Amino acid sequence: MPDLTHIPVLLNETLDLLNLTANTNVIDGTLGLGGHSAAILEKIGPTGQLMAFDQDERNLQEAKKRLKKYENQITFVHDNFENLEEQVKKNNFQPDAILLDLGLSSPHIEEAERGFSFQKDGPLDMRFDQRSNVTAEKVVNSYSEKDLADIIFHYGDERRSRPIAKAIVEARKESPITSTAQLAHIIAGASKGKSKTHPATQTFQALRIYVNRELEVLEKVLESALRVLKKGGRLVVISYHSLEDRMVKRFFKDQVKNCICPQEILICQCNFEKTLYILTRKPIIPNRLEASANPRSRSAKLRGAERL
Ligand SMILES: C[S@@+](CC[C@H](N)C(=O)[O-])C[C@H]1O[C@@H](n2cnc3c(N)ncnc32)[C@H](O)[C@@H]1O
């Protein structure tokens, strides 16, 4: 097995927003290799408790080894964080803080066989959770040209979604598309002009978001977090692409409104109660030092809010 490493992003800034003290209960919704969790466990001391989710079995097992000295304080959950509320109830766990550090961990990109990277040739997989039966290969080889174009446009923000979808459908008539390099080559052939990034970047992002239902599960977990957090508890999210960050920003904004009545209603009838106080007017991003030491941190945006 290759050496697995992942540098936790915006670590100090995240800890500040989580506002942890000794003896508190924390949920790490995206354990990864346990970098943020290890720092959280130090802050909450020997009587604090951590519930840690990862839908990727490999990362979860690796983090278990790394966090062995804290094992009595941790409930490991091999599940999607979309089931957070259910798991919280099942384990009778009331969190004072919740962290979501979304997206990929470094091993996902480093290991060709996971199929996330167009720079390394591997099977077209892209699943975080290997129990799921939707792979990128299935999408690329069986979805209609229109559906492919829609996925690439909406989740990849790719202007050339139609020619790319057309090229995919043409190519698969010859033989199934089974590898990341094969797909990257087809996309490059359908992309004109020069750009700073590889022409397959946005299509790969789109397929990954679709395969893992990333936006759907994020919406669910934000709603659940509100319901399970203790009053005064903190919700902290690190996102890595604009679709996620926009969703978090809007969600936070919706929770701080005084009224959600339709405009034509002059006197408020909704009795809506604010549920959050936003701690980050603007997202926190890595400073130059962090961005150069850890290039994967460059797109990170950190937002936090307090449950009222
Ligand atoms: C950016 S990494 C987290 C890295 C971690 N903070 C650390 O310091 O090592 C994201 C992790 O969350 C997992 N993940 C992504 N989406 C998830 C979801 N919906 N439910 C559970 N785990 C998820 C991924 O498998 C990955 O291991």
The ligand as an ORCA input file, in Angstrom:
! r2SCAN-3c Opt
* xyz 0 1
  C     -10.984     16.372      2.444
  S     -11.045     14.756      3.096
  C     -10.982     15.035      4.833
  C      -9.590     15.112      5.364
  C      -9.526     15.210      6.871
  N     -10.109     16.426      7.367
  C      -8.098     15.076      7.358
  O      -7.574     16.035      7.941
  O      -7.471     14.027      7.127
  C     -12.702     14.310      2.911
  C     -13.033     12.914      3.408
  O     -14.442     12.848      3.564
  C     -14.962     11.702      2.955
  N     -16.278     12.070      2.466
  C     -16.576     12.866      1.419
  N     -17.898     13.000      1.305
  C     -18.455     12.286      2.316
  C     -19.791     12.018      2.725
  N     -20.803     12.499      2.043
  N     -19.992     11.250      3.815
  C     -18.939     10.726      4.504
  N     -17.656     10.909      4.140
  C     -17.411     11.684      3.069
  C     -13.974     11.324      1.865
  O     -14.008      9.938      1.653
  C     -12.652     11.793      2.453
  O     -12.022     10.772      3.163
*
